[in-house]
Amino acid sequence: MNEPEFWQLIDPAAGEHVVSRAAELLAARPRAEIVAAERTVSGLLVQSYRSSLWAAAYLVNGGCSDDGFDYFRGWLLTQGREVFTRAVADPDSLADVPAIRAAAAEGAELECEEILYLAATAHLAATGEPLPEPEPVALPPLDADFDFEDPDEVRERLPRLSALFG
């Protein structure tokens, strides 16, 4: 399963219940595609492993651990290809996303751990067996010059999100 095929699972269901619907659709596919979906999700998580996006997650969720960043990027996957691609290129564009605006108003955290186990859930449903252990994925280095605990730097780099969550 390649990225366009993955987004075909996610985009129609983006929003509520996206993970259960995508897992259901994925489980109906051949086993090899389910296994490949794990690599696709991992690749998208690598693409989104950026300091500026971590800073956005930190701002949106009022702090962000390593696991919290994974779950935030999982949530970002559930928003669909357009939102994901825009946010990876420009994390401040998240200020346009209705769920982000709602989170700012309500103080809600945005995360989705379940999407990280999409292929495992689909594989178990389709075969009754656990997903084979995936190969480890190397993450790129983060921008060490971005101190997202510095409010002035965050305001400078993410002005629109800062205005929402400041």
Buried (B, 14 or more C-beta within 10 A) or exposed (E): BEEEBBBBBBBEBBEEEBBEBBBBBBBEBEBEBBBBBBBBBBBBBBBBBBBBBBBBBBBBBEEBEEEBBBBBBBBBBBBBBEBBBBBBEBBBBBBEBEBBEEBBEEEEBBBBEBBBBBBBBBBBBBEEEEBEEEEEEEEEEEEEEBEBEEEEBBBEBBEBBBEBBE
